[in-house]
Amino acid sequence: VSTSHLQLAAFVLGTVGWILCTISMGIVDWRVWHVNNTTIISSGIAWVGIWKVCFISYLHVSPGYKEQFCHKFSGYDSFIPHEIYAAQGLMLIAMFTGLLGLAATIFALRNVYMGITHKTLIAPFFLVGGFFYIFAGLCILIPVSWNFYSVTHNQSIAFPPSYYMPSSPEAQEAGAAISVGIVAVILLLLSGTFSLSYRFPMTANTITK
């Protein structure tokens, strides 16, 4: 047990990183667009996510009330830029591989704390969990970096007329989803490094086995 403190920390960091990964994937504001025409987008702000785009409008509601309108993306939408398509797939892969990393780490920690001394039931699972954590972190890093690049270069998206969205914003900024994703990357890479650093203790008992 005394040799697996880093791996226990890896499990905690990996759990938080995986949760932040799922949160980032679900948050709509990956890219925050500021628009001039407030006829429909009343607040002048629209949120572009990897699954949908949303904005607040005061149309068709009672005075003093507002309503959020969202348009979901489909797999057949040709106007969606490559960085959003990549984010959809890579974030799902990261969520799945991060979950596998957690499962492998839990199994290894269970064996450690139950006093199971078979090396094949501990060390390989810490290593597998570490690789899954790092792979999940890299899968998040790619779409987060790519979309951040698009934001800093104020790249446009050719939305169809039914979305009531301009093709180019007046300005745009990185949303909360990118910040959450960056934290998830850091935590998952740290947890992977901690998991891979495990060294099975060589005792007289294990040498005889």
Secondary structure, 3 states (H helix, E strand, C coil): CCCCHHHHHHHHHHHHHHHHHHHHHHCCCCEEEECCCCCCCCCCEEEECCCEEEEEECCCCCCCCCEEEEEECCCCCCCCCHHHHHHHHHHHHHHHHHHHHHHHHHHHHHHHHCCCCCHHHCHHHHHHHHHHHHHHHHHHHHHHHHHHHHHHCCCCCCCCHHHCCCCCCCEEEECHHHHHHHHHHHHHHHHHHHHHCCCCCCCHHHHHC
